[in-house]
Amino acid sequence: MPERVLIVEDDAPVRRMLERSLEAEGFEVQSAPDGGTALAAAERDLPDLVVLDVSMPGLDGLAVARRLRAKGMAGAILMLTARDAVADRISGLEAGADDYVVKPFAIEEVVARLRALSRRGHDGGELLSFADITLDLATRVVERTDRPSVELTGRESDLLALLIRNRRTVVSRETAIEAIWDDAAVPNVVDRYVAKLRRKLGQPALIHTVRGIGFKLEA
């Protein structure tokens, strides 16, 4: 079954180019010209991937990403942005984006990043466990004894998987950024995602801070 992609772009020529290109690559494509239409389409059709322009009138891409995540959408979000400053990248990641492409872009890069995000979301149905938590890599759902299951975003799932695979070992911020953000982030992004994971996993805390180095998963 082809991956369902929702393109959210207010520039009509760019939107049409993305539609044609991604359809030619085998994706099932829907598009929206603004944030409000995008939210309605995402709620109705649950896309696997979202290509989301940051700079749009009305609801911008950051606001759309936050609302999609607040509604529980776990599909990967690829941001399109003309801003390449570190602070802008951090804003996108904090809003719930999984990756970004800087405008002007080559369509080959967009396709490659979408395929990478798709592979990340279909990691063979592997289950990872530590203590009383179990993470399903295919669905990004984490379960903990006597608690409701929780759905993670792509980056949250990747970070938890990295910690589980390196259980009782300190994972440095640099290691996490290289493995999950492809070196396209700053160290405190890892701290923010750890804070999100701690909230979702609840007590007792399993992710411990090792001052000045990184984080360790330990019961």
C-alpha positions, 0 to 999 in steps of 0.5 A: 500500500502506498504511503499517504502524503499530505502536502500543505503549501500555500504557494500554488506552483510549488504545491502542484510541483510537489503533487506531481513529483510525489505521485510519480514516486509512488506516494498517494498524495493529498494537498491543502493550501492553508493550515485550516484545510490541512488540519481537517484533511489530516483528521479525516484521512490520517496521513502517514507523512506530512510535507508542511510549509512553515511560512503560511498566512493565518495558521503557519506551519509551526501552529499546524504541527503543534495542533496535529501533535496535540490531536495525537497524529504520529505520522512524520512531519517534514517541514519546508522552510526558507529559514536555516538558523539554528533557532528556526530549526529548534522551533520546528523540532519543538513544534513536532517536526521530524525533519526539515528541508530548506527552500529552495530545495531539490525535489530529490532531497524531499523524496529522499527525506520522506523515504527515510522518515517512512523507513523509520516509521516501519522498523519491522514491527520490532518490540523493545522492552526495558523494566516495565515499558515496551515500545512498538517501533512500528506503531510508536506506541509505548506501554507501561504496566498498569497504565494506558498506552501512549503514542510517541512522535517519530523523534520521541520514539527514536530517542526512547529506542536509542536509550533502550538499546543502550540501557544502563549506559550513558548516551551523550547528547552528541550521540543522540543528535548524530543518530536521530537529528543527523547533526542538525540540532543543538544539544539542548534539543535532546534535553527537551525531548527527554523532558517530553518522554519523561512526562509521557512515561510517568513515574517512577522515572526511568530516564536519568540525567548524567550531569555534563554528559547525557542520559541513561535508562535505568530502573 
